[in-house]
Amino acid sequence: MGIMLSFIDNNLVQDIFNSNEFKGWLLSKRWFGDKSALSNLEFKINLNYFEILSERILLTVIDIHKPEYKKSYFLPLIYYEKIQEILEPNEKSNKKKILTLTVNTFSKKLVLNIEGEQKIFTVNLVEGEYCLFFWKKILFDKDVSESFPSRSLDLTLYTEQFQDESNMKKVQNLIETSLYPDRYSLSLTQLGGGNTTNTLFLLSILNNRMPDQKPITYVLKSYKEYLESLEPATLFVLVQNEFPNAPKIYGTIKLRDKETIGILENVPNIGNLGDIYWNELNNMINREFKNFNQDFSQLAEKSNISQIMKEYCYETLKVSDEIGNYIKRLHESLIYQERKEYSLESVESNKYLAFYTEKLNSMISELQNIMNLQTESSFFNLPKISSILIDIKDIIETLKTDFKETKIQIQPVHQDLHMEQILYNKIDDHYQFYFIDFEGDPQLTFTEKKGKFPIEKDLASFLRALSYIKFNTFLKIIEKKVIKKDKYEVPEEILYNIIFRRAARPINKTLDVILNVLNIWEIKLIGKILKNLNAHYTLITYFYIERALYELNYEMLFRPSKIIVPILGLKEIIDKS
């Protein structure tokens, strides 16, 4: 053990964590939220929990706080002097692995007094989840697991919930790997390319005595925000209801009764549903409009547009026909009457819509306040942009007044059902879909996430994805075909002019044709998705507006040039009404 390790304690770690260098490192992490509010580094970090496992694993929960703000994160770290110290034998020649760990390492030089002498040390800390060393210790090291009760940790493997041989074998495999670690070889691969809110890794376990057999794989999920998590309980309910289209949950690690790690089924997939919609639509637009100056008058006919959709969007049409039924079965399987929090309820529609109207109006007022803080010349403050929010308030009031049903059914739903949350596999021209990430709407507090909603919340979220794909495809073609290389122009400004400023819009009429094709594409797919669902248009519109307002807030904070996409989604609601 290096001499530096003997000096690592609660106080030293807290001092390191409160350095500006460490705060800046935290802000660079995808899972670290509220970057805009914390970007000035004027926040404090307290150690909510601190334990050292296996000499070099620093298991911590950190509290981020400033006036009127507090959030906690699960942050396991591994200390090393030389990176070889934390690599498994089969990783030491893996240049990609070494690069990944190096890039994710925080380093800081410290000066410590040791026996009257000042000595300089370099502290290297890397997120534990990136290291196979971490997972081997926390999942399969008997000495570590035996110390869990004294450290407020609890590892639970679910064995009783599985009746089928395949899933029972996967749970038993985890137990056997813990009992006889020398019999198994492990490997680790990051999932999601680092672009996920929680860190995800694929763990492969190979039985050395049967090297010809395929390894058994699991998804390891680290819940970064230190809160109670809905996902383990929700996945458990889906297992109880024998729903085959979500990953099984095999186990969890709780720290002080809060889930910090989930061990999930690795569902077979070749991508997410959004890939199909995006790729086929862009292929259709790029090919059909390759020669931008030809005559496209034939595309004024809907029947001709339907024909090119059949030619280019075969898979999109197929999955749109099927996905509605999958969503319907998901909602049925999320109901579990034996547990009150997963039961189906009916509520008074007038009270429910009054509450939601007030919520949406409050969101709009907050957005208007943010816009007013910008300079008068800001894109936010263009009169036609500002008027969208005013008109949306009127639409919301009209929706509430015109709703005639006396009751609304509410139940547990996914809450964040966009296309990247649906994985797909394809065997012999047959699709299989899997729903993932049952952690609730990230915009809601935990108390709100535990609430129930109409199924229309999920449908509205899914349909918003179509609008995003449509307008981003349009922006791509503008950038490719319209933007002049010798001028400073941006696609978003041209899109704004096309919609809002008829006199200043590009003369090329092909853009009108493309927008018409995109709109018909969206309308046709909406019809296919909703055709077998007993959904109420008014409720879908309520939640569609809510989703667009969330998106607008996000884009204003992080990608101001992209606010045109949610703004146009809101404008379409106004135009349809």
RAUR-V361469 format. One record per residue. N is the residue number from 1. PHI is phi as a letter, one per 40 degrees, with the letter a starting at -180 (999 if undefined). Layout:
n = (N | N)
phi = (PHI | PHI)
This chain:
n = (1 | 2 | 3 | 4 | 5 | 6 | 7 | 8 | 9 | 10 | 11 | 12 | 13 | 14 | 15 | 16 | 17 | 18 | 19 | 20 | 21 | 22 | 23 | 24 | 25 | 26 | 27 | 28 | 29 | 30 | 31 | 32 | 33 | 34 | 35 | 36 | 37 | 38 | 39 | 40 | 41 | 42 | 43 | 44 | 45 | 46 | 47 | 48 | 49 | 50 | 51 | 52 | 53 | 54 | 55 | 56 | 57 | 58 | 59 | 60 | 61 | 62 | 63 | 64 | 65 | 66 | 67 | 68 | 69 | 70 | 71 | 72 | 73 | 74 | 75 | 76 | 77 | 78 | 79 | 80 | 81 | 82 | 83 | 84 | 85 | 86 | 87 | 88 | 89 | 90 | 91 | 92 | 93 | 94 | 95 | 96 | 97 | 98 | 99 | 100 | 101 | 102 | 103 | 104 | 105 | 106 | 107 | 108 | 109 | 110 | 111 | 112 | 113 | 114 | 115 | 116 | 117 | 118 | 119 | 120 | 121 | 122 | 123 | 124 | 125 | 126 | 127 | 128 | 129 | 130 | 131 | 132 | 133 | 134 | 135 | 136 | 137 | 138 | 139 | 140 | 141 | 142 | 143 | 144 | 145 | 146 | 147 | 148 | 149 | 150 | 151 | 152 | 153 | 154 | 155 | 156 | 157 | 158 | 159 | 160 | 161 | 162 | 163 | 164 | 165 | 166 | 167 | 168 | 169 | 170 | 171 | 172 | 173 | 174 | 175 | 176 | 177 | 178 | 179 | 180 | 181 | 182 | 183 | 184 | 185 | 186 | 187 | 188 | 189 | 190 | 191 | 192 | 193 | 194 | 195 | 196 | 197 | 198 | 199 | 200 | 201 | 202 | 203 | 204 | 205 | 206 | 207 | 208 | 209 | 210 | 211 | 212 | 213 | 214 | 215 | 216 | 217 | 218 | 219 | 220 | 221 | 222 | 223 | 224 | 225 | 226 | 227 | 228 | 229 | 230 | 231 | 232 | 233 | 234 | 235 | 236 | 237 | 238 | 239 | 240 | 241 | 242 | 243 | 244 | 245 | 246 | 247 | 248 | 249 | 250 | 251 | 252 | 253 | 254 | 255 | 256 | 257 | 258 | 259 | 260 | 261 | 262 | 263 | 264 | 265 | 266 | 267 | 268 | 269 | 270 | 271 | 272 | 273 | 274 | 275 | 276 | 277 | 278 | 279 | 280 | 281 | 282 | 283 | 284 | 285 | 286 | 287 | 288 | 289 | 290 | 291 | 292 | 293 | 294 | 295 | 296 | 297 | 298 | 299 | 300 | 301 | 302 | 303 | 304 | 305 | 306 | 307 | 308 | 309 | 310 | 311 | 312 | 313 | 314 | 315 | 316 | 317 | 318 | 319 | 320 | 321 | 322 | 323 | 324 | 325 | 326 | 327 | 328 | 329 | 330 | 331 | 332 | 333 | 334 | 335 | 336 | 337 | 338 | 339 | 340 | 341 | 342 | 343 | 344 | 345 | 346 | 347 | 348 | 349 | 350 | 351 | 352 | 353 | 354 | 355 | 356 | 357 | 358 | 359 | 360 | 361 | 362 | 363 | 364 | 365 | 366 | 367 | 368 | 369 | 370 | 371 | 372 | 373 | 374 | 375 | 376 | 377 | 378 | 379 | 380 | 381 | 382 | 383 | 384 | 385 | 386 | 387 | 388 | 389 | 390 | 391 | 392 | 393 | 394 | 395 | 396 | 397 | 398 | 399 | 400 | 401 | 402 | 403 | 404 | 405 | 406 | 407 | 408 | 409 | 410 | 411 | 412 | 413 | 414 | 415 | 416 | 417 | 418 | 419 | 420 | 421 | 422 | 423 | 424 | 425 | 426 | 427 | 428 | 429 | 430 | 431 | 432 | 433 | 434 | 435 | 436 | 437 | 438 | 439 | 440 | 441 | 442 | 443 | 444 | 445 | 446 | 447 | 448 | 449 | 450 | 451 | 452 | 453 | 454 | 455 | 456 | 457 | 458 | 459 | 460 | 461 | 462 | 463 | 464 | 465 | 466 | 467 | 468 | 469 | 470 | 471 | 472 | 473 | 474 | 475 | 476 | 477 | 478 | 479 | 480 | 481 | 482 | 483 | 484 | 485 | 486 | 487 | 488 | 489 | 490 | 491 | 492 | 493 | 494 | 495 | 496 | 497 | 498 | 499 | 500 | 501 | 502 | 503 | 504 | 505 | 506 | 507 | 508 | 509 | 510 | 511 | 512 | 513 | 514 | 515 | 516 | 517 | 518 | 519 | 520 | 521 | 522 | 523 | 524 | 525 | 526 | 527 | 528 | 529 | 530 | 531 | 532 | 533 | 534 | 535 | 536 | 537 | 538 | 539 | 540 | 541 | 542 | 543 | 544 | 545 | 546 | 547 | 548 | 549 | 550 | 551 | 552 | 553 | 554 | 555 | 556 | 557 | 558 | 559 | 560 | 561 | 562 | 563 | 564 | 565 | 566 | 567 | 568 | 569 | 570 | 571 | 572 | 573 | 574 | 575 | 576 | 577)
phi = (999 | c | c | c | d | c | b | c | a | d | c | c | c | c | c | c | c | c | c | c | c | c | c | c | c | c | c | c | c | c | c | c | c | f | d | c | c | b | c | c | g | c | b | b | b | b | c | c | a | a | a | b | b | f | g | b | c | c | c | b | b | b | b | c | a | a | d | g | a | a | a | b | b | c | b | c | b | b | c | a | c | b | c | c | c | b | c | c | d | c | b | c | b | c | c | c | c | c | c | c | c | c | c | c | c | c | b | a | c | b | b | b | c | b | f | g | b | c | b | b | b | b | c | b | b | b | d | d | c | c | b | c | d | c | c | c | c | c | b | b | c | c | c | c | c | c | c | d | d | c | b | g | b | a | c | b | b | c | b | c | c | b | b | c | c | c | c | c | c | c | c | c | c | c | c | c | c | c | c | b | c | c | c | b | b | b | a | b | b | c | b | g | g | g | b | b | c | b | c | b | b | c | b | b | b | b | c | c | c | b | c | c | c | c | c | c | b | a | c | b | b | b | c | c | c | c | a | c | b | c | c | d | c | c | c | c | c | c | c | d | c | f | c | c | b | a | c | c | b | c | a | a | b | b | b | f | g | b | c | b | b | b | b | b | c | c | c | c | a | b | i | b | c | c | d | c | c | c | c | c | c | c | c | c | c | c | c | c | b | c | c | c | b | c | c | b | c | c | c | c | c | d | c | c | c | c | c | c | c | c | c | c | b | d | c | d | c | c | c | c | c | c | c | d | c | c | c | c | c | c | c | c | c | c | c | a | c | c | b | d | c | b | c | c | b | b | b | c | c | c | c | c | c | c | c | c | c | c | c | c | c | c | c | c | c | c | c | c | c | c | c | c | c | c | c | c | c | c | d | d | c | c | d | c | c | c | c | d | c | c | c | c | d | c | c | c | c | c | d | c | c | c | c | b | c | c | b | b | c | b | a | c | b | c | g | b | c | c | c | c | c | b | c | b | b | b | b | f | g | b | c | b | b | b | c | b | g | c | b | g | c | c | c | b | c | c | c | c | c | c | c | b | a | c | c | c | c | c | c | c | c | c | c | c | c | c | c | c | c | d | c | c | c | c | c | c | c | c | c | c | b | b | d | c | c | c | b | c | b | b | d | c | c | c | c | d | c | c | c | b | b | c | c | c | c | d | c | d | c | c | c | c | c | c | c | c | c | c | c | c | d | c | c | c | c | d | c | c | c | c | c | b | b | c | b | b | d | c | c | d | c | d | c | c | c | d | c | c | c | c | c | c | c | c | c | c | c | b | a | d | c | c | c | c | c | c | c | c | c | c | c | c | c | c | c | c | c)
